[in-house]
C-alpha cells in the first residue's frame, strides 16, 4: 500500500492493539490508528477520524462487532469492516459475512491481517467501480428510452404528416391531368414527371418507416396465407412502370400445411423483391418474366423468386444487401430496399441468398422458419396464376 491508511480499531485490550500494530508494521503497511472501546467513541470516530478500514473485536463489555457493523451500514459507510477476534466458530463467521462483514482474522493468526485488509480494500474498489458502471448504464438506458420515444414521434410524423400530404398532392396532380385532357394534353408530360417524383418520395418514406418498425417492433406471429400476401403485393405494385409488361407466375406447394410467421414483414419482403423484378426487367427481351415458387414444409417455407431481367454483375452481388448501395444506375431509390429485406429476414430468423448473371436474370432464395411447425405433411400443389 503506497498510501497511509486510517485504521479505526474497536478493541478494549491494549495488548491486542499492540499485537495488531506489530503485524501491520511487519508487513510494511503504512497506517494511522485510532482505538475506541465504546459505542459513543466509535460513532464519534466514524465522522471525526473518517477511517479507511475498521478492525473490530467481536465482544466488548457493552458493545459488539455486529452492532458496530449495523451503525456503519446505517450511516451509508461502505468501507472494509474486518473482525479481529480471539475465537470464532465457522457457523458464526459465515453469519457475520452474511451480515456484511468483509473478512475475519483470528488473533492467534495475525499474519493474515495485512492481506485481509489489502484484499478487502481492493474488493471495495471493484464493487464501487461496478456500482458506478451500473449507475452509468442505468443513466444511458434512461437516455436511450428518451431517444426511442423521440424516434417514435418522428416515425409518427413521417407516417402521418409527410405521407398524407403526398397523397393529397398526387390527387391534385390527377385532377390537373383530367382538366388538361379536356384541352390539348400539353401538360401531360409534366404531370407524369410530378407523379413519378411523388411516388419516388413516398416509396423512400415507406422504406424509412419499414426499417424503423422492423428494428423496434416485436414479431407478430400468426397463421400466414401466402397467396393473400402475394396477391396484395401485386395489387399494390400495379402503378409501377412496366408492371403490365412482366409475366408473373406464382405457385405454392403444400399450402395445406399451416405456416406461421409475421405477415407484415413477409409482405414488405415480397413487395421489394417483386418490385425489383419489375423495375429491372430486360426490355430487350420479348417476354420479361417473374416466377415465384413457394414450398411450405413443417419446419420452414422455401421461396424462389426468379426473373429474366438485366441481372447483377458478379463483383456487385455481395454488396446488394448493404445500406444505401445501388447496383445499377437505373436505380432511383435510396438503396434501402434490399437492406430492409435482409434485416427483416434476419428478424424472422430466416436466410436469403442471391445468384445473378448479367443479361440472364436473378434468383433470390428465401427460407423462413415455420414458427408453429406441424408434424404431418402431405403433398398438395396449388397454381395461383
Residue, then its C-alpha position, 0 to 999 in steps of 0.5 A: x500500500x503506497x498510501x497511509x491508511x486510517x485504521x479505526x480499531x474497536x478493541x478494549x485490550x491494549x495488548x491486542x492493539x499492540x499485537x495488531x500494530x506489530x503485524x501491520x508494521x511487519x508487513x510494511x503497511x503504512x497506517x494511522x490508528x485510532x482505538x475506541x472501546x465504546x459505542x459513543x467513541x466509535x460513532x464519534x470516530x466514524x465522522x471525526x477520524x473518517x477511517x479507511x478500514x475498521x478492525x473490530x473485536x467481536x465482544x466488548x463489555x457493552x458493545x459488539x462487532x455486529x452492532x458496530x457493523x449495523x451503525x456503519x451500514x446505517x450511516x451509508x459507510x461502505x468501507x472494509x469492516x474486518x473482525x479481529x477476534x480471539x475465537x470464532x466458530x465457522x457457523x458464526x463467521x459465515x453469519x457475520x459475512x452474511x451480515x456484511x462483514x468483509x473478512x475475519x482474522x483470528x488473533x492467534x493468526x495475525x499474519x493474515x491481517x495485512x492481506x485481509x485488509x489489502x484484499x478487502x480494500x481492493x474488493x471495495x474498489x471493484x464493487x464501487x467501480x461496478x456500482x458506478x458502471x451500473x449507475x452509468x448504464x442505468x443513466x444511458x438506458x434512461x437516455x436511450x428510452x428518451x431517444x426511442x420515444x423521440x424516434x417514435x414521434x418522428x416515425x409518427x410524423x413521417x407516417x402521418x404528416x409527410x405521407x398524407x400530404x403526398x397523397x393529397x398532392x398526387x390527387x391534385x396532380x390527377x385532377x390537373x391531368x383530367x382538366x388538361x385532357x379536356x384541352x390539348x394534353x400539353x401538360x401531360x408530360x409534366x404531370x407524369x414527371x410530378x407523379x413519378x417524383x411523388x411516388x419516388x418520395x413516398x416509396x423512400x418514406x415507406x422504406x424509412x418507416x419499414x426499417x424503423x418498425x422492423x428494428x423496434x417492433x416485436x414479431x407478430x406471429x400468426x397463421x400466414x396465407x401466402x397467396x393473400x400476401x402475394x396477391x396484395x403485393x401485386x395489387x399494390x405494385x400495379x402503378x409501377x412502370x412496366x408492371x403490365x409488361x412482366x409475366x408473373x407466375x406464382x405457385x405454392x406447394x403444400x399450402x395445406x400445411x399451416x405456416x406461421x410467421x409475421x405477415x407484415x414483414x413477409x409482405x414488405x419482403x415480397x413487395x421489394x423483391x417483386x418490385x425489383x423484378x419489375x423495375x429491372x426487367x430486360x426490355x430487350x427481351x420479348x417476354x420479361x418474366x417473374x416466377x415465384x415458387x413457394x414450398x411450405x414444409x413443417x419446419x420452414x417455407x422455401x421461396x424462389x423468386x426468379x426473373x429474366x431481367x438485366x441481372x447483377x454483375x458478379x463483383x456487385x452481388x455481395x454488396x446488394x444487401x448493404x445500406x444505401x448501395x445501388x447496383x445499377x444506375x437505373x436505380x432511383x431509390x435510396x438503396x434501402x430496399x434490399x437492406x430492409x429485406x435482409x434485416x427483416x429476414x434476419x428478424x424472422x430468423x430466416x436466410x436469403x441468398x442471391x445468384x445473378x448473371x448479367x443479361x440472364x436474370x436473378x434468383x433470390x432464395x428465401x427460407x423462413x422458419x415455420x414458427x408453429x411447425x406441424x408434424x404431418x405433411x402431405x403433398x398438395x400443389x396449388x397454381x395461383x396464376 
